[in-house]
């Protein structure tokens, strides 16, 4: 496939100006549907590939988003990372993943790795990084924290209610008539694990209280 096709050639093939072709490819602004489709068809026909390095130099952006995760091999984090990839698809941005493996030192090193690169934004998935450091980073570039509740950055945090989630799961099992429900959790030092254990215990305590009142599920 030809790799040295220029933007000028794409514009000529599409019958539009170079500036219009550039706007379509960058996705910066809306372009008339017929012109947009003509440019995209020319891109496909000619095998045009944007030069992300050149685009970054011109715009002052790296076109990359740094993601600090804990364990790429984890089914949970794997699904989250896939979701991030899907969300960035078509935006021109590429994800840059690093893992902390739930170890304070490794997480700090991984975060330093991201900060040592020209990322345009960061996503923090859980972890032990002190809130103060994340606040400092948020002053330098856009930051979102998943599974964290950082005072002063509430609008930048996405929390999962693990207490209510675990409680609802146990309540569902109780409603199905199950009584001996085991809980297999992670290390108690992990907030997610401790919250889920709390929800598990809460559901069982509510059931016991209901039975004492004669309103609980007896199977």
Beta strands, then each sheet from edge to edge (+ up, - down):
strand 1: 64-69
strand 2: 94-99
strand 3: 121-125
strand 4: 142-146
strand 5: 157-158
sheet 1: 2+ 1+ 3+ 4+ 5+
end
